[in-house]
Amino acid sequence: MNFERNILITGGAGFIGSHVTRLFVNKYPGYNIINLDALTYAGNLENLKDIEDASNYIFEKANILDTNAVDKIFNKYKIDGIIHLAAESHVDRSILSPMDFVYTNIIGTVNLLNTAKKFWTSFEGKKFYHISTDEVYGTLGKTGFFTETTPYAPNSPYSASKAASDHFVRAYGETYHLPVTISNCSNNYGPNHFPEKLIPLFINNIINKKPLPVYGDGNYTRDWLYVKDHAAAIDLVFHKGKDFETYNIGGFNEWKNIDLVMLLCKLMDDKTGNAPGTSEKLITFVKDRPGHDKRYAIDASKINKELGWKPSVSFEKGLSETIDWYLQNKEWLKNVTSGEYKQYFELQYHRR
């Protein structure tokens, strides 16, 4: 079958990646979607069971650090578009093991850039789309928002590695005229999220009646973005975003951690039949983590004005749907928090 496009999605079995992969496979039957994933602890093909037999979907197990493997995939499928999501993404693990983030997020990204530069003899119709994070901008005070022109000021090894990868992508656009686009997103949440991050971790802990460890005073503020809204934004940026541009993607949805946890506890009690206040009793305030950014908030007006995107799911609805998914998929949750994955799930530090 001759496809209109051959799109490589790196990290396509991960949390955000699986939602993007599913969206593209279902929405664009004329595209050949190649999912490249190393299947480390956060990559799970169970996330894509519903599309694994689709005629326009191919899975390739490979690591973006393996230049030969990436070259072979480019050559075999004649890749003309890249959506680059593969990354080490957990702040707390970056504090414990920063070199993993240097290798995957920086060197892995440069490997992909070099492969694209080598195989794309013509840049017409090509796109290298790099997905990044708002954490590259550092921290905010009580007011203000991150914009696309906010100076980079990363405060963790994770955000530093993502900042470096952003700079390399931008540099390859400037130096070699590689057609690159970058987006920086706020905190994602939703189904299939590995339970090291706040929302899935606390859902799992409530199910298992374990403590809910809240850092510091719980007043750290984050902007939350439903993963399916993010996938829709990625679709728009890939198809309509301009080369050499950056787009911030946020949920217009700021929550202090402690307020989010209180809402989560209430919803969990409602949905599991617990007496009101049962889950709240599990909250435990713990020592703050090093270099903890106080507040993130995204100004997503550019992508709204230029591409017409805005979040469609309210936080209360998205959180309710997320909880429902985890309650209905306890076997998935059990599988990813046991065996070889347990070491990642039970780290001293446990969420961003």
VOBAPA-490127 format. One line per 2 residues: number of its first residue (from 0); their letters; for each residue x, y, z of N, C-alpha, C. Coordinates in steps of 0.2 Angstrom, whole numbers, always signed. Example, Ala and Ser with C-alpha at 12.3 -4.5 7.8 and 13.67 -1.06 7.14 Angstrom:
BEGIN
0 = AS = +66,-28,+39,+62,-22,+39,+66,-16,+39 ~ +64,-11,+35,+68,-5,+36,+64,+0,+39 $
//
This chain:
BEGIN
0 = MN = +4,-6,+0,+0,+0,+0,+4,+6,+0 ~ +3,+11,-4,+6,+17,-4,+3,+22,+0 $
2 = FE = +7,+25,+5,+4,+29,+10,+6,+37,+8 ~ +2,+41,+10,+3,+48,+9,+9,+51,+13 $
4 = RN = +10,+48,+19,+15,+50,+23,+18,+44,+27 ~ +24,+45,+29,+27,+40,+34,+29,+44,+40 $
6 = IL = +26,+43,+45,+27,+47,+51,+30,+43,+57 ~ +36,+45,+59,+39,+42,+65,+37,+45,+71 $
8 = IT = +34,+41,+76,+33,+44,+82,+37,+40,+87 ~ +42,+44,+90,+46,+41,+95,+43,+41,+102 $
10 = GG = +44,+36,+106,+41,+36,+112,+33,+34,+112 ~ +31,+31,+106,+24,+30,+105,+21,+26,+109 $
12 = AG = +24,+22,+114,+21,+17,+118,+20,+20,+125 ~ +23,+26,+126,+23,+30,+133,+16,+33,+134 $
14 = FI = +16,+37,+139,+9,+40,+141,+6,+45,+136 ~ +10,+50,+134,+7,+55,+129,+8,+52,+122 $
16 = GS = +14,+48,+121,+15,+45,+115,+9,+40,+112 ~ +7,+36,+117,+2,+31,+115,-5,+35,+113 $
18 = HV = -6,+41,+116,-12,+44,+114,-11,+48,+107 ~ -5,+50,+106,-4,+53,+100,-4,+48,+94 $
20 = TR = -1,+42,+96,-1,+37,+91,-8,+34,+89 ~ -12,+33,+94,-19,+31,+93,-23,+36,+89 $
22 = LF = -22,+42,+90,-25,+48,+87,-23,+48,+79 ~ -17,+47,+78,-15,+48,+71,-17,+41,+67 $
24 = VN = -16,+35,+70,-18,+29,+67,-25,+29,+65 ~ -30,+32,+69,-37,+32,+68,-39,+37,+64 $
26 = KY = -36,+43,+64,-38,+49,+61,-35,+49,+54 ~ -29,+46,+53,-26,+47,+46,-25,+40,+43 $
28 = PG = -30,+37,+41,-28,+30,+38,-24,+30,+32 ~ -23,+36,+29,-18,+36,+23,-11,+37,+25 $
30 = YN = -10,+38,+32,-3,+39,+34,+0,+32,+37 ~ +6,+31,+36,+9,+25,+39,+12,+27,+46 $
32 = II = +10,+25,+51,+13,+27,+58,+17,+22,+61 ~ +24,+24,+61,+29,+20,+64,+30,+22,+71 $
34 = NL = +29,+18,+76,+30,+19,+83,+37,+16,+85 ~ +42,+20,+86,+48,+18,+89,+48,+19,+96 $
36 = DA = +50,+14,+100,+50,+14,+107,+55,+9,+110 ~ +58,+11,+115,+63,+6,+118,+60,+2,+123 $
38 = LT = +54,+3,+125,+50,-1,+130,+54,-1,+136 ~ +56,+5,+139,+58,+5,+146,+52,+5,+150 $
40 = YA = +53,+6,+157,+48,+5,+161,+41,+9,+160 ~ +42,+15,+157,+36,+19,+156,+33,+17,+149 $
42 = GN = +36,+14,+145,+33,+12,+138,+30,+5,+139 ~ +24,+5,+136,+20,-1,+137,+15,-2,+131 $
44 = LE = +16,-8,+128,+12,-9,+122,+5,-11,+123 ~ +3,-12,+130,-4,-13,+132,-8,-7,+131 $
46 = NL = -4,-1,+131,-7,+5,+130,-10,+6,+123 ~ -8,+1,+118,-10,+2,+111,-13,-5,+108 $
48 = KD = -16,-9,+113,-19,-15,+111,-24,-14,+106 ~ -28,-9,+106,-34,-8,+102,-32,-6,+95 $
50 = IE = -26,-4,+93,-24,-2,+86,-18,-7,+84 ~ -16,-12,+88,-10,-15,+86,-10,-19,+79 $
52 = DA = -16,-20,+77,-17,-24,+71,-20,-19,+65 ~ -19,-13,+66,-21,-8,+61,-16,-8,+55 $
54 = SN = -19,-8,+49,-15,-9,+43,-10,-3,+42 ~ -11,+3,+45,-7,+8,+45,-2,+10,+51 $
56 = YI = -1,+4,+55,+3,+5,+61,+8,+0,+61 ~ +14,+2,+63,+20,-3,+64,+24,-1,+70 $
58 = FE = +26,-6,+74,+30,-5,+80,+37,-7,+78 ~ +41,-3,+80,+49,-5,+80,+52,-3,+87 $
60 = KA = +54,-9,+90,+58,-8,+96,+65,-6,+95 ~ +66,+0,+97,+73,+3,+96,+74,+8,+101 $
62 = NI = +80,+10,+102,+82,+15,+107,+85,+21,+102 ~ +83,+27,+104,+85,+33,+100,+93,+34,+101 $
64 = LD = +96,+31,+106,+103,+31,+106,+107,+27,+101 ~ +103,+22,+98,+106,+17,+94,+105,+20,+87 $
66 = TN = +111,+24,+85,+111,+27,+78,+109,+22,+72 ~ +112,+17,+72,+111,+12,+67,+104,+10,+66 $
68 = AV = +101,+8,+72,+94,+6,+72,+90,+12,+69 ~ +91,+18,+71,+87,+24,+69,+88,+25,+62 $
70 = DK = +94,+24,+59,+95,+25,+52,+92,+19,+48 ~ +92,+13,+50,+88,+8,+47,+81,+9,+46 $
72 = IF = +78,+12,+52,+71,+13,+52,+69,+19,+47 ~ +73,+24,+47,+72,+30,+42,+73,+27,+35 $
74 = NK = +78,+23,+33,+79,+20,+27,+73,+15,+25 ~ +71,+11,+29,+66,+6,+28,+59,+9,+26 $
76 = YK = +57,+14,+30,+50,+17,+29,+50,+24,+26 ~ +56,+26,+24,+56,+33,+20,+53,+38,+24 $
78 = ID = +55,+39,+30,+51,+43,+35,+52,+51,+32 ~ +46,+54,+33,+46,+61,+30,+43,+66,+36 $
80 = GI = +41,+63,+42,+39,+67,+47,+41,+64,+54 ~ +43,+68,+59,+45,+65,+65,+41,+69,+71 $
82 = IH = +38,+65,+75,+35,+68,+81,+39,+65,+87 ~ +43,+69,+90,+48,+66,+94,+46,+67,+102 $
84 = LA = +44,+62,+105,+41,+62,+111,+46,+58,+116 ~ +50,+53,+113,+54,+49,+118,+58,+53,+122 $
86 = AE = +58,+52,+129,+62,+56,+134,+61,+52,+140 ~ +66,+54,+144,+66,+52,+152,+62,+59,+154 $
88 = SH = +57,+58,+158,+53,+63,+160,+51,+65,+167 ~ +54,+61,+172,+52,+62,+179,+57,+66,+183 $
90 = VD = +56,+71,+185,+60,+76,+189,+64,+72,+194 ~ +60,+68,+198,+63,+65,+204,+68,+60,+202 $
92 = RS = +67,+56,+197,+72,+52,+195,+78,+55,+192 ~ +77,+61,+189,+83,+65,+186,+88,+67,+192 $
94 = IL = +85,+69,+198,+89,+71,+204,+93,+65,+206 ~ +90,+59,+206,+94,+53,+208,+99,+50,+202 $
96 = SP = +97,+51,+196,+101,+48,+191,+101,+53,+185 ~ +105,+58,+185,+105,+63,+180,+108,+61,+173 $
98 = MD = +112,+56,+173,+116,+55,+167,+111,+51,+162 ~ +106,+47,+165,+101,+44,+160,+97,+50,+156 $
100 = FV = +96,+55,+159,+93,+61,+156,+97,+64,+151 ~ +103,+65,+152,+108,+67,+148,+108,+63,+141 $
102 = YT = +109,+57,+142,+110,+52,+136,+103,+52,+132 ~ +98,+51,+135,+92,+50,+131,+89,+57,+128 $
104 = NI = +89,+62,+133,+85,+68,+131,+90,+72,+126 ~ +96,+72,+128,+101,+77,+124,+104,+73,+118 $
106 = IG = +107,+67,+119,+111,+64,+114,+106,+60,+110 ~ +101,+57,+113,+96,+54,+108,+92,+59,+104 $
108 = TV = +91,+65,+106,+88,+70,+101,+93,+72,+96 ~ +99,+73,+97,+104,+75,+92,+105,+69,+87 $
110 = NL = +105,+63,+90,+105,+57,+85,+99,+57,+80 ~ +93,+59,+82,+87,+59,+78,+88,+65,+73 $
112 = LN = +91,+71,+75,+92,+77,+71,+97,+75,+65 ~ +102,+72,+67,+107,+70,+63,+105,+65,+57 $
114 = TA = +101,+60,+60,+98,+55,+55,+93,+59,+50 ~ +89,+63,+52,+84,+67,+48,+89,+71,+43 $
116 = KK = +94,+75,+45,+98,+79,+41,+101,+74,+36 ~ +103,+68,+37,+107,+64,+33,+102,+61,+27 $
118 = FW = +96,+59,+29,+91,+56,+25,+87,+60,+21 ~ +86,+66,+23,+81,+71,+20,+85,+75,+15 $
120 = TS = +86,+73,+9,+90,+76,+4,+87,+83,+2 ~ +80,+82,+2,+76,+88,+1,+72,+89,+7 $
122 = FE = +71,+95,+10,+67,+97,+16,+59,+98,+14 ~ +58,+98,+8,+51,+100,+6,+46,+94,+8 $
124 = GK = +41,+96,+12,+36,+92,+14,+38,+88,+20 ~ +44,+90,+23,+47,+86,+29,+45,+90,+36 $
126 = KF = +45,+87,+41,+44,+90,+48,+47,+86,+53 ~ +51,+90,+57,+54,+87,+63,+51,+91,+69 $
128 = YH = +46,+88,+73,+42,+91,+78,+44,+88,+85 ~ +47,+93,+89,+50,+91,+95,+45,+93,+101 $
130 = IS = +43,+88,+105,+39,+90,+111,+43,+91,+117 ~ +42,+97,+120,+46,+98,+126,+41,+100,+132 $
132 = TD = +44,+103,+137,+40,+105,+143,+41,+112,+145 ~ +36,+114,+149,+36,+121,+152,+42,+122,+157 $
134 = EV = +44,+116,+160,+49,+117,+165,+56,+120,+163 ~ +57,+120,+156,+63,+123,+154,+63,+130,+156 $
136 = YG = +57,+133,+157,+57,+141,+159,+59,+142,+166 ~ +59,+137,+170,+61,+138,+177,+54,+139,+181 $
138 = TL = +54,+144,+186,+49,+145,+190,+46,+152,+190 ~ +39,+152,+192,+36,+159,+192,+34,+161,+199 $
140 = GK = +33,+167,+200,+31,+170,+206,+23,+169,+206 ~ +20,+173,+210,+13,+172,+211,+9,+174,+205 $
142 = TG = +12,+178,+201,+8,+181,+195,+13,+180,+189 ~ +9,+180,+183,+13,+180,+176,+12,+173,+173 $
144 = FF = +15,+172,+167,+14,+166,+163,+20,+165,+159 ~ +22,+159,+157,+27,+157,+153,+24,+159,+146 $
146 = TE = +28,+162,+142,+26,+163,+135,+32,+160,+130 ~ +31,+160,+124,+36,+157,+120,+43,+161,+120 $
148 = TT = +43,+167,+122,+49,+171,+123,+52,+171,+130 ~ +49,+168,+134,+52,+168,+141,+59,+165,+141 $
150 = PY = +64,+168,+144,+70,+165,+144,+71,+158,+148 ~ +75,+154,+145,+76,+147,+148,+79,+148,+155 $
152 = AP = +77,+145,+160,+80,+145,+167,+79,+138,+170 ~ +81,+132,+168,+79,+126,+171,+82,+125,+178 $
154 = NS = +79,+122,+182,+81,+121,+189,+82,+114,+191 ~ +81,+109,+187,+82,+102,+188,+86,+99,+183 $
156 = PY = +89,+93,+184,+93,+89,+179,+88,+88,+173 ~ +82,+86,+175,+77,+84,+169,+76,+90,+165 $
158 = SA = +74,+96,+168,+72,+102,+164,+78,+105,+160 ~ +84,+104,+163,+90,+106,+160,+92,+101,+154 $
160 = SK = +90,+95,+154,+91,+91,+148,+86,+92,+143 ~ +80,+94,+145,+75,+96,+140,+77,+103,+137 $
162 = AA = +79,+107,+141,+81,+114,+138,+87,+113,+133 ~ +92,+108,+134,+97,+107,+130,+95,+104,+123 $
164 = SD = +90,+100,+124,+87,+96,+118,+84,+102,+114 ~ +80,+106,+117,+76,+111,+113,+82,+116,+109 $
166 = HF = +87,+117,+113,+92,+122,+110,+95,+118,+104 ~ +96,+112,+104,+99,+108,+98,+94,+108,+93 $
168 = VR = +88,+107,+94,+83,+107,+89,+83,+114,+85 ~ +83,+119,+89,+82,+126,+86,+89,+127,+82 $
170 = AY = +94,+125,+85,+101,+126,+82,+101,+122,+75 ~ +98,+116,+75,+99,+113,+68,+94,+116,+63 $
172 = GE = +89,+119,+66,+84,+123,+61,+88,+129,+58 ~ +92,+133,+63,+95,+139,+61,+102,+137,+56 $
174 = TY = +105,+132,+58,+112,+130,+55,+111,+127,+48 ~ +106,+122,+49,+106,+117,+43,+99,+118,+39 $
176 = HL = +95,+123,+42,+88,+124,+39,+83,+118,+39 ~ +85,+113,+44,+81,+108,+45,+74,+110,+47 $
178 = PV = +68,+108,+44,+62,+111,+46,+59,+108,+53 ~ +61,+112,+58,+59,+110,+65,+54,+114,+68 $
180 = TI = +50,+111,+72,+45,+115,+76,+45,+112,+83 ~ +44,+116,+88,+45,+114,+95,+38,+116,+99 $
182 = SN = +36,+112,+103,+30,+114,+108,+32,+113,+115 ~ +30,+117,+120,+32,+116,+127,+25,+116,+130 $
184 = CS = +24,+110,+134,+17,+109,+137,+18,+109,+145 ~ +12,+110,+148,+11,+110,+155,+10,+103,+157 $
186 = NN = +9,+101,+164,+8,+95,+166,+2,+91,+163 ~ +4,+85,+160,-2,+81,+157,-4,+76,+163 $
188 = YG = -11,+74,+162,-14,+69,+166,-19,+66,+161 ~ -21,+60,+164,-26,+56,+160,-24,+48,+160 $
190 = PN = -28,+44,+156,-27,+37,+156,-20,+35,+154 ~ -18,+29,+156,-12,+26,+154,-5,+29,+157 $
192 = HF = -6,+34,+162,+0,+37,+165,+3,+33,+170 ~ +10,+32,+169,+13,+27,+174,+13,+30,+181 $
194 = PE = +12,+27,+186,+10,+29,+193,+16,+31,+197 ~ +21,+35,+194,+26,+39,+198,+24,+46,+198 $
196 = KL = +20,+49,+194,+17,+56,+194,+12,+56,+199 ~ +10,+63,+201,+6,+64,+207,-1,+61,+206 $
198 = IP = -5,+62,+200,-12,+60,+200,-12,+52,+200 ~ -9,+49,+195,-9,+41,+195,-6,+38,+202 $
200 = LF = -1,+41,+204,+2,+38,+211,-3,+39,+216 ~ -7,+44,+217,-11,+45,+222,-18,+41,+221 $
202 = IN = -20,+40,+215,-25,+36,+214,-24,+29,+216 ~ -18,+26,+214,-15,+20,+216,-15,+19,+224 $
204 = NI = -12,+24,+227,-11,+24,+234,-17,+24,+238 ~ -22,+27,+235,-29,+27,+239,-32,+20,+238 $
206 = IN = -31,+17,+232,-34,+11,+231,-31,+6,+236 ~ -25,+7,+237,-21,+2,+241,-20,+4,+249 $
208 = KK = -24,+10,+250,-24,+13,+257,-17,+14,+259 ~ -13,+17,+255,-6,+19,+257,-6,+27,+258 $
210 = PL = -1,+29,+261,+0,+37,+262,+0,+41,+256 ~ -2,+47,+256,-2,+51,+250,+3,+57,+252 $
212 = PV = +10,+56,+250,+15,+60,+252,+15,+67,+248 ~ +14,+72,+251,+13,+79,+248,+20,+83,+250 $
214 = YG = +23,+85,+245,+29,+89,+246,+28,+96,+250 ~ +32,+97,+255,+32,+104,+258,+26,+106,+261 $
216 = DG = +23,+112,+259,+17,+114,+262,+11,+113,+257 ~ +13,+109,+251,+7,+108,+247,+5,+113,+242 $
218 = NY = +8,+119,+243,+6,+125,+239,+10,+126,+233 ~ +13,+121,+230,+16,+122,+223,+10,+121,+218 $
220 = TR = +11,+126,+213,+6,+127,+209,+8,+124,+202 ~ +3,+120,+198,+4,+118,+192,-2,+119,+187 $
222 = DW = +0,+120,+181,-6,+120,+176,-7,+113,+173 ~ -13,+111,+173,-14,+104,+171,-18,+103,+164 $
224 = LY = -15,+99,+160,-18,+98,+153,-20,+91,+152 ~ -26,+90,+150,-29,+83,+149,-25,+80,+143 $
226 = VK = -22,+74,+143,-18,+71,+138,-21,+71,+131 ~ -28,+70,+131,-31,+70,+124,-32,+77,+121 $
228 = DH = -32,+82,+125,-32,+89,+123,-25,+90,+120 ~ -20,+87,+124,-13,+88,+121,-12,+85,+115 $
230 = AA = -14,+79,+114,-14,+75,+108,-17,+79,+102 ~ -23,+82,+103,-26,+86,+98,-22,+92,+96 $
232 = AI = -18,+95,+101,-14,+101,+100,-8,+98,+96 ~ -5,+93,+97,+1,+90,+93,-1,+89,+86 $
234 = DL = -7,+86,+85,-10,+85,+78,-10,+92,+74 ~ -12,+97,+78,-13,+104,+74,-6,+106,+73 $
236 = VF = -2,+106,+78,+5,+109,+77,+9,+105,+71 ~ +8,+99,+71,+12,+95,+66,+9,+97,+59 $
238 = HK = +3,+98,+58,+0,+99,+52,+0,+106,+50 ~ -1,+111,+55,-2,+118,+53,+3,+122,+56 $
240 = GK = +7,+120,+61,+12,+124,+64,+17,+126,+59 ~ +20,+132,+60,+25,+135,+56,+32,+132,+57 $
242 = DF = +36,+131,+53,+43,+129,+54,+47,+134,+58 ~ +51,+132,+62,+56,+136,+66,+52,+140,+71 $
244 = ET = +46,+138,+73,+42,+142,+78,+41,+137,+84 ~ +39,+140,+90,+38,+137,+96,+31,+139,+98 $
246 = YN = +27,+133,+101,+20,+134,+103,+20,+132,+110 ~ +17,+136,+115,+16,+134,+121,+9,+131,+122 $
248 = IG = +8,+125,+125,+2,+121,+126,+0,+120,+133 ~ -5,+124,+135,-7,+123,+142,-14,+123,+143 $
250 = GF = -16,+121,+149,-23,+119,+151,-27,+125,+153 ~ -24,+131,+154,-27,+137,+157,-31,+135,+164 $
252 = NE = -27,+131,+168,-30,+127,+173,-25,+126,+179 ~ -24,+131,+183,-19,+131,+188,-22,+128,+194 $
254 = WK = -19,+123,+198,-21,+121,+204,-15,+120,+209 ~ -16,+122,+215,-11,+121,+220,-11,+113,+222 $
256 = NI = -5,+110,+223,-5,+103,+224,-10,+101,+229 ~ -10,+104,+235,-15,+102,+240,-22,+102,+238 $
258 = DL = -24,+107,+235,-31,+108,+232,-33,+102,+228 ~ -28,+101,+223,-29,+95,+219,-30,+89,+222 $
260 = VM = -25,+88,+227,-26,+81,+231,-32,+81,+235 ~ -35,+86,+238,-41,+86,+241,-47,+85,+237 $
262 = LL = -47,+87,+231,-52,+86,+226,-52,+78,+224 ~ -45,+76,+223,-44,+69,+221,-47,+64,+226 $
264 = CK = -46,+66,+232,-48,+62,+238,-56,+62,+238 ~ -59,+67,+237,-66,+68,+237,-69,+63,+232 $
266 = LM = -66,+64,+226,-69,+60,+220,-68,+53,+221 ~ -62,+51,+224,-61,+44,+225,-65,+41,+230 $
268 = DD = -67,+45,+236,-72,+42,+241,-79,+41,+237 ~ -81,+46,+233,-87,+46,+230,-88,+40,+225 $
270 = KT = -82,+38,+222,-82,+33,+217,-81,+26,+220 ~ -78,+26,+225,-77,+19,+228,-81,+17,+234 $
272 = GN = -85,+22,+236,-90,+21,+241,-87,+22,+248 ~ -81,+25,+249,-78,+26,+255,-82,+31,+259 $
274 = AP = -82,+31,+265,-85,+37,+269,-82,+43,+268 ~ -85,+49,+267,-82,+55,+266,-76,+57,+271 $
276 = GT = -70,+59,+268,-65,+60,+272,-60,+55,+273 ~ -62,+49,+271,-57,+43,+271,-51,+44,+268 $
278 = SE = -51,+46,+262,-45,+46,+258,-40,+52,+260 ~ -44,+57,+263,-40,+63,+265,-36,+62,+271 $
280 = KL = -38,+57,+275,-34,+55,+281,-27,+52,+279 ~ -26,+50,+272,-20,+47,+270,-15,+52,+268 $
282 = IT = -17,+58,+268,-12,+64,+266,-6,+64,+272 ~ +0,+64,+269,+6,+65,+273,+10,+70,+270 $
284 = FV = +12,+75,+274,+17,+80,+272,+24,+78,+273 ~ +28,+78,+267,+35,+76,+268,+40,+81,+266 $
286 = KD = +46,+80,+267,+51,+84,+266,+52,+86,+259 ~ +52,+93,+257,+52,+95,+250,+58,+92,+246 $
288 = RP = +57,+92,+240,+63,+89,+236,+67,+95,+234 ~ +74,+94,+232,+78,+99,+230,+76,+103,+224 $
290 = GH = +77,+109,+224,+76,+113,+218,+69,+113,+215 ~ +64,+113,+220,+57,+112,+218,+54,+119,+215 $
292 = DK = +52,+119,+209,+49,+125,+206,+42,+127,+210 ~ +41,+133,+211,+35,+135,+215,+29,+135,+211 $
294 = RY = +30,+138,+205,+24,+138,+201,+25,+138,+193 ~ +21,+134,+189,+21,+134,+182,+15,+137,+180 $
296 = AI = +15,+141,+175,+8,+143,+171,+10,+145,+164 ~ +6,+142,+160,+7,+143,+152,+2,+148,+149 $
298 = DA = +5,+152,+145,+1,+157,+141,+0,+153,+134 ~ -5,+150,+133,-6,+147,+127,-10,+151,+122 $
300 = SK = -10,+157,+122,-14,+162,+117,-11,+161,+110 ~ -5,+160,+109,-2,+159,+102,-5,+154,+99 $
302 = IN = -5,+148,+101,-8,+142,+98,-15,+143,+97 ~ -19,+146,+101,-26,+148,+101,-27,+152,+95 $
304 = KE = -23,+158,+95,-24,+163,+89,-22,+160,+82 ~ -16,+157,+82,-14,+155,+76,-17,+148,+73 $
306 = LG = -18,+144,+77,-20,+137,+75,-27,+135,+78 ~ -30,+139,+82,-37,+138,+84,-38,+133,+89 $
308 = WK = -32,+131,+93,-33,+126,+98,-35,+129,+105 ~ -39,+126,+109,-40,+127,+116,-42,+121,+119 $
310 = PS = -41,+120,+126,-43,+114,+129,-50,+113,+129 ~ -52,+107,+128,-59,+105,+128,-62,+102,+134 $
312 = VS = -58,+100,+138,-60,+96,+144,-59,+99,+150 ~ -64,+101,+154,-63,+104,+161,-59,+99,+165 $
314 = FE = -55,+102,+170,-51,+98,+175,-55,+93,+179 ~ -61,+96,+181,-65,+91,+185,-68,+85,+181 $
316 = KG = -70,+87,+175,-72,+81,+171,-66,+76,+169 ~ -60,+79,+167,-54,+75,+165,-52,+71,+171 $
318 = LS = -52,+74,+177,-50,+70,+183,-54,+65,+184 ~ -61,+66,+184,-66,+61,+185,-65,+55,+180 $
320 = ET = -64,+57,+173,-63,+51,+168,-57,+48,+170 ~ -52,+51,+172,-45,+48,+173,-46,+43,+179 $
322 = ID = -49,+45,+184,-50,+40,+190,-54,+34,+188 ~ -60,+35,+184,-64,+30,+181,-59,+25,+178 $
324 = WY = -55,+27,+173,-51,+23,+169,-46,+19,+174 ~ -43,+22,+179,-39,+18,+183,-43,+13,+188 $
326 = LQ = -49,+14,+190,-53,+10,+193,-55,+4,+189 ~ -56,+5,+183,-58,+0,+178,-52,-4,+175 $
328 = NK = -46,-2,+177,-40,-5,+174,-35,-7,+179 ~ -38,-10,+185,-34,-11,+191,-28,-16,+189 $
330 = EW = -30,-21,+184,-25,-26,+182,-19,-22,+179 ~ -20,-18,+174,-15,-14,+171,-11,-10,+177 $
332 = LK = -14,-7,+181,-11,-4,+187,-6,-8,+191 ~ -9,-14,+192,-5,-19,+196,+1,-21,+192 $
334 = NV = +0,-23,+186,+6,-25,+182,+11,-20,+181 ~ +10,-13,+181,+15,-8,+180,+18,-6,+187 $
336 = TS = +15,-9,+192,+18,-7,+199,+21,-13,+202 ~ +23,-18,+198,+26,-24,+201,+31,-26,+197 $
338 = GE = +35,-32,+199,+40,-35,+195,+46,-30,+194 ~ +48,-30,+187,+54,-26,+186,+53,-19,+186 $
340 = YK = +46,-17,+186,+45,-9,+186,+44,-7,+193 ~ +44,-11,+198,+43,-9,+205,+49,-4,+208 $
342 = QY = +55,-5,+205,+60,-1,+207,+59,+7,+206 ~ +56,+8,+200,+54,+15,+198,+48,+17,+202 $
344 = FE = +44,+13,+203,+37,+15,+206,+39,+17,+214 ~ +44,+14,+217,+45,+15,+224,+51,+19,+226 $
346 = LQ = +53,+24,+221,+58,+28,+222,+57,+33,+228 ~ +63,+35,+231,+62,+40,+237,+58,+46,+234 $
348 = YH = +60,+48,+228,+56,+54,+225,+51,+51,+221 ~ +45,+54,+220,+40,+51,+217,+35,+54,+212 $
350 = RR = +36,+61,+211,+32,+64,+206,+35,+71,+204 ~ +33,+74,+199,+35,+81,+197,+31,+86,+200 $
//
